[in-house]
């Protein structure tokens, strides 16, 4: 039986690689007790900033058995999303984090589905989990020997860095682990910590989401005033701590990334975002996490980015600011006022206030 399971594990690893996984390993499905304690401690300290995801139910997200009764093993995969950025489009644009240039999780799920299919064909139960609050992907990948926890909180693969999405197949097949856990590869390097635009990395491996631009772009309510300038032109996500990572830079030199895909969107026209209808925004950017699926939050982010990278003399910028200043949504009005003021167009704010007074 043990020999059969070892053979099956080898077939699963080979199938994952054939399906496009850059790294694949096997781990025990025992509960992640240490990870659970860390999550609960950081949640109690408020570092999660109200984020739900794996913080919502730490007991569930750190126990593979909650996702599949009788879980015995995890087959964990990593798939690269590293590509050369295409040329930026003209006009004021917002930057999108690399993993969201396109749907990076779709091919990952497909590859993991192939692995799950083999397990099911062999008579075992299997469930694919990727970008799912039912499981902490990074801990599964660490346990499977795929990488180590970097000081920027990302999982880094030896010699290849952190530009990877992660996912798992939970199964009741008692597969033997394939690789030993990877030792820390950061050493004394702390380059990512001071690189964070808002100092959200408060210690090696510790992120305060209350300051994290990637989270603030996905959070409800007003975008915090104290971090608006630091946002720059970002519209979704933030890659700064990965851009400065020496492991990622060495990987780029040793193995230059492939060209961008035809449909990649590393930047988005801020004017187009502010002109688009609700339906258009959800249709184009439905893969993004948008609070309560309300497009007003996409516009909120676009207005802050426009205030940082726009030109107050540009007629198109003026046009969209005027419309936002006249919005019935108080949140959009406030962010438009900030953007207009930052671009030196307090006259637009005054004119907008005058129109509101005569309504």
Secondary structure, 3 states (H helix, E strand, C coil): CHHHHHHHHHHHHHHHHHCCCCEEEEEECCCCHHHHHHHHHHHHCCCCCCCCHHHHCHHHHCCHHHHCCCCCEEEEEEEECCECCCCCCCCCEEEECHHHCCCHHHHHHHHHHHHHHHHHHCCCCEEEEECCCCCCHHHHHHHCCCCEECCCCCEEECCCECCEEEEEEEECCCCCCCCCCCCCCCCCCCHHHHHCCCCCEEECCEECCCCCHHHHCCCCCCCCHHHHHHHCCEEECCCHHHHCCHHHHHHHHHCCCECCCCCCCCEEEHHHHHHCCHHHHHHHHCCCCCHHHCCHHHHHHHHHHHHHHCCCCCHHHHHHHHHHHCCCCHHHHHHHHHHHHHCCCHHHHHHHHHHHHCC
